Each structure stands twice: as C-alpha cells, then as structure tokens.
Amino acid sequence: MGAALLEFDGIRVARGRFTLSADLGVPPGSRVAVIGPSGSGKSTLLSLVGGFLAPDQGRIRLDGQDITDLPPGRRPVSMLFQDQNLFPHLTVAQNTGLGLRPDLRLSNLERVRVMQVLAEVGLEGMEDRRPAALSGGQQGRVALARVLLRARPVLLLDEAFSALGPALKAEMLALLGRIADQTGATVLMVTHDPDDARSFAPETILVDGGIAHPPVPTGPLLDNPPPGLRAYLG
C-alpha cells in the first residue's frame, strides 16, 4: 500500500479540562512535524491516528476509509516511541522480524528480507545481538528497520530520537527520510526541537490552545511563530 491521505474530520477529545480539536488533512507522502507547548495535545493527536485513543466526536479517515473504530493492530500505521519498543529477550533479527510476523514464524525468503533491511540501516553482522548490547543509535536503527519491513502507509514518531545527541539525531532523521522515501509513507513527527522540524519536515502542524491547526510551511511558522509557540520555543 502506498501513501495515503490522512483526514481529521471534526475531531474533538475532552479529558477533564483538556480538550483538543482537529479538522485538517495531511496529503499523501507528506513529512509533517507536530509542534506545540508541553501538554498541548501533540501525543494525543498521534494516539488518535494510532488507535490508542478514541475521539469523543468526529472521524479519522485514511484514503477515504474510516479507521476511527479500528483497533491499533488493524490500522495501516506504524508508531515509534522514545523507548523504541524493542523486546530485551529477542535478538536484533527477531525484533526486526516482528515487522513481518508477530509470531516470528518467518519463511526463508522473509529471513533474507530481514537481513537485507538490517544491512540497509547499517546493522550488518549484528543480527544475533540483544538490545542491551546496542548503543542508543543502534537501537533506533533496529526500530527503523522494523518500520521499513512493515512498510505501512502512515508512520508516527513521538519524540523517538529526543534522547540522542545532535549528530546521532541528524543521522537518524536522514535514515528516517530515506525510509519514508522508500516506502512512500506519510510521516507525522512530534518534536520539541525546531531544528529537527526544519531539517526533516517541510510542513508543520501547530498544536496550541486546544486546536491542532492544519499543516503550514515549517520555515515561515518557525521564523515568525504565534505568541504561544514563541513563548514555548523561548
């Protein structure tokens, strides 16, 4: 499945005093940063797409198909969190192979594909290591290898590389860009770092004041941010 149009149609979520509204579309194959003050609802927006949170009203559509009521496992979506979601008792090859089959009963052809993908992300020869024996950057590469194998049309990242130093983070974003190009995925990336947004995402969704605003060009938004974002960025 290639890239897909992602639509938030009249979405509203309320949790106590917190509310988030979203009425916007993300074009197929876009790379979009999601930026806003702490607690504004950036992760909430991603959770709605991933299926970990249900909206109180409105629908979420992917290529015209309503996915609002689909459980997370049945959505054409991959999600990367800061902890990379690696299983400590599984090897690099097994953690990657989960992208193809959750039961890890891989065919010979699928095993070959796992090795190809590990080579593509720079982990050749590390297939038998456990996550504890890897650096933070290498763990990130395993998570990206799994995403590459899954080749889902939507990829969500919730500050996935925020724990890495600047050089390593730049490397991961470049690798992420290559994977997005290869799979044609639509990417939504929550980040608190405006430099990450500038380098990776031509467009940005600002989440502020209870509203997820439609995507706008990243450079002009960050060059002249509205008051809430300016206060947050400092």
C-alpha positions as CSV (number, residue, x, y, z in Angstrom):
1,M,0.0,0.0,0.0
2,G,1.4,3.4,-1.0
3,A,0.9,6.8,0.6
4,A,-2.5,7.8,1.8
5,L,-4.4,11.0,2.6
6,L,-4.9,11.3,6.3
7,E,-8.0,13.3,7.4
8,F,-9.2,14.5,10.8
9,D,-12.8,15.3,10.3
10,G,-14.4,17.3,13.1
11,I,-12.3,15.5,15.7
12,R,-12.8,16.5,19.4
13,V,-11.4,14.9,22.5
14,A,-12.1,16.1,26.1
15,R,-10.4,14.8,29.2
16,G,-11.3,16.9,32.3
17,R,-10.1,20.4,31.5
18,F,-8.0,19.3,28.5
19,T,-9.6,19.5,25.0
20,L,-8.3,19.0,21.6
21,S,-10.0,19.8,18.3
22,A,-8.6,18.8,14.8
23,D,-10.1,19.5,11.4
24,L,-7.4,19.0,8.9
25,G,-5.9,16.9,6.1
26,V,-2.4,15.6,5.6
27,P,-1.6,14.9,1.9
28,P,-0.1,11.5,0.9
29,G,3.6,11.1,1.4
30,S,4.0,14.3,3.4
31,R,6.6,14.8,6.1
32,V,5.0,16.8,8.8
33,A,6.3,17.9,12.2
34,V,3.9,18.3,15.1
35,I,5.0,21.1,17.4
36,G,3.4,22.9,20.4
37,P,3.8,23.8,24.1
38,S,4.0,20.9,26.6
39,G,0.6,19.4,27.4
40,S,-1.0,20.9,24.3
41,G,-2.0,17.6,22.8
42,K,0.8,16.6,20.4
43,S,0.9,13.0,21.6
44,T,-2.9,12.9,21.8
45,L,-3.1,13.7,18.1
46,L,-0.8,10.7,17.3
47,S,-2.7,8.4,19.7
48,L,-5.9,9.2,17.8
49,V,-4.3,8.1,14.5
50,G,-2.7,5.0,16.1
51,G,-6.0,4.0,17.7
52,F,-4.8,4.2,21.3
53,L,-7.3,6.9,22.0
54,A,-10.9,7.3,20.7
55,P,-12.3,10.7,19.8
56,D,-15.4,11.9,21.6
57,Q,-16.7,13.1,18.2
58,G,-15.5,13.2,14.6
59,R,-13.9,10.7,12.3
60,I,-10.4,9.8,11.1
61,R,-10.1,8.7,7.5
62,L,-7.2,7.2,5.6
63,D,-7.6,7.4,1.8
64,G,-11.3,7.8,2.3
65,Q,-11.6,4.8,4.6
66,D,-13.0,5.4,8.0
67,I,-10.5,4.0,10.5
68,T,-11.9,5.6,13.7
69,D,-13.2,2.3,15.2
70,L,-10.4,0.0,14.0
71,P,-8.2,-1.4,16.8
72,P,-4.5,-0.4,16.7
73,G,-3.3,-3.7,15.3
74,R,-5.6,-3.4,12.3
75,R,-4.6,0.1,11.3
76,P,-2.2,0.7,8.4
77,V,0.0,2.7,10.8
78,S,3.5,2.2,12.4
79,M,4.4,4.1,15.6
80,L,7.8,4.8,17.1
81,F,8.1,5.9,20.7
82,Q,11.2,7.2,22.6
83,D,12.0,3.8,24.1
84,Q,12.0,2.2,20.6
85,N,9.7,-0.6,21.7
86,L,12.4,-3.3,21.5
87,F,12.0,-6.6,23.3
88,P,15.0,-7.2,25.5
89,H,14.9,-11.0,25.3
90,L,14.8,-11.0,21.5
91,T,17.7,-10.6,19.1
92,V,18.1,-7.8,16.6
93,A,16.9,-10.0,13.8
94,Q,13.9,-11.2,15.9
95,N,12.9,-7.6,16.9
96,T,13.1,-6.6,13.3
97,G,11.2,-9.7,12.0
98,L,8.2,-8.7,14.2
99,G,7.6,-6.2,11.5
100,L,6.6,-9.0,9.2
101,R,5.1,-11.6,11.5
102,P,4.2,-11.1,15.2
103,D,4.7,-14.9,15.8
104,L,8.2,-14.7,14.1
105,R,7.4,-17.8,12.0
106,L,9.4,-16.4,9.1
107,S,9.9,-18.1,5.8
108,N,13.4,-18.4,4.3
109,L,12.5,-15.6,2.0
110,E,11.3,-13.4,4.9
111,R,14.5,-14.1,6.8
112,V,16.6,-13.0,3.8
113,R,14.5,-9.8,3.7
114,V,15.2,-9.1,7.4
115,M,18.9,-9.4,6.7
116,Q,18.6,-7.1,3.7
117,V,16.9,-4.5,5.8
118,L,19.4,-4.7,8.6
119,A,22.1,-4.1,6.1
120,E,20.2,-1.1,4.7
121,V,20.1,0.5,8.2
122,G,23.8,-0.2,8.9
123,L,23.4,-3.2,11.3
124,E,25.0,-5.9,9.2
125,G,26.6,-8.6,11.4
126,M,24.6,-7.5,14.5
127,E,21.6,-9.7,13.9
128,D,22.2,-12.0,16.9
129,R,22.8,-9.2,19.5
130,R,20.3,-8.4,22.2
131,P,19.1,-4.7,22.6
132,A,21.1,-4.3,25.8
133,A,24.3,-4.8,23.8
134,L,23.5,-2.0,21.4
135,S,24.0,1.8,21.7
136,G,21.0,4.2,21.6
137,G,21.6,4.9,18.0
138,Q,21.8,1.2,17.1
139,Q,18.5,0.6,19.0
140,G,17.0,3.3,16.9
141,R,18.2,1.7,13.7
142,V,16.5,-1.6,14.8
143,A,13.2,0.2,15.3
144,L,13.5,1.9,11.9
145,A,14.4,-1.5,10.3
146,R,11.1,-2.9,11.6
147,V,9.2,0.1,10.3
148,L,10.9,-0.4,6.9
149,L,9.8,-4.0,6.8
150,R,6.2,-3.2,7.8
151,A,6.0,-0.6,5.0
152,R,2.8,0.9,6.4
153,P,1.4,4.0,4.7
154,V,1.4,6.1,7.9
155,L,4.4,6.4,10.2
156,L,4.1,8.2,13.6
157,L,7.0,9.3,15.7
158,D,6.6,10.6,19.3
159,E,9.9,12.2,20.1
160,A,11.5,9.0,19.0
161,F,15.1,10.4,18.9
162,S,14.9,13.1,21.5
163,A,17.3,11.2,23.9
164,L,20.1,11.1,21.2
165,G,22.9,13.7,20.8
166,P,22.7,16.2,17.9
167,A,25.0,14.3,15.4
168,L,23.3,11.0,16.0
169,K,19.9,12.5,15.9
170,A,20.7,14.1,12.5
171,E,21.9,10.7,11.3
172,M,18.6,9.1,12.4
173,L,16.5,11.8,10.7
174,A,18.4,11.3,7.5
175,L,17.8,7.5,7.7
176,L,14.1,8.1,8.5
177,G,14.0,10.3,5.4
178,R,15.4,7.5,3.2
179,I,12.9,5.1,4.7
180,A,10.0,7.5,4.1
181,D,11.1,7.9,0.5
182,Q,11.4,4.2,0.0
183,T,8.0,3.3,1.5
184,G,6.2,6.4,0.4
185,A,4.9,6.8,3.9
186,T,3.1,9.8,5.3
187,V,5.1,10.8,8.4
188,L,3.9,12.7,11.4
189,M,6.7,13.5,13.8
190,V,6.2,15.0,17.3
191,T,9.3,17.1,18.2
192,H,10.2,19.8,20.7
193,D,13.3,20.7,18.6
194,P,12.6,23.3,15.9
195,D,15.9,22.3,14.1
196,D,14.5,18.8,13.7
197,A,11.3,20.2,12.2
198,R,13.3,22.4,9.8
199,S,15.6,19.6,8.6
200,F,13.0,16.9,8.2
201,A,9.6,18.3,7.7
202,P,8.6,20.8,5.0
203,E,5.3,21.3,6.8
204,T,4.3,21.6,10.5
205,I,1.1,21.1,12.4
206,L,0.9,23.6,15.3
207,V,-1.0,22.2,18.4
208,D,-1.8,25.1,20.7
209,G,-4.8,26.5,22.6
210,G,-6.8,23.2,22.2
211,I,-6.5,23.2,18.4
212,A,-4.4,21.1,16.0
213,H,-4.0,23.6,13.2
214,P,-3.8,22.5,9.5
215,P,-0.2,21.9,8.2
216,V,1.7,25.1,7.1
217,P,5.2,25.6,5.7
218,T,7.7,24.9,8.5
219,G,10.2,27.7,7.9
220,P,7.8,30.7,7.9
221,L,6.0,29.3,11.0
222,L,9.2,29.0,13.0
223,D,10.6,32.3,11.7
224,N,7.6,34.1,12.9
225,P,5.8,32.0,15.5
226,P,2.5,32.9,17.1
227,P,2.7,34.0,20.7
228,G,2.0,30.6,22.4
229,L,4.7,28.9,20.3
230,R,7.1,31.8,20.7
231,A,6.8,31.5,24.5
232,Y,7.4,27.8,24.3
233,L,10.4,28.0,22.0
234,G,11.9,30.8,24.1
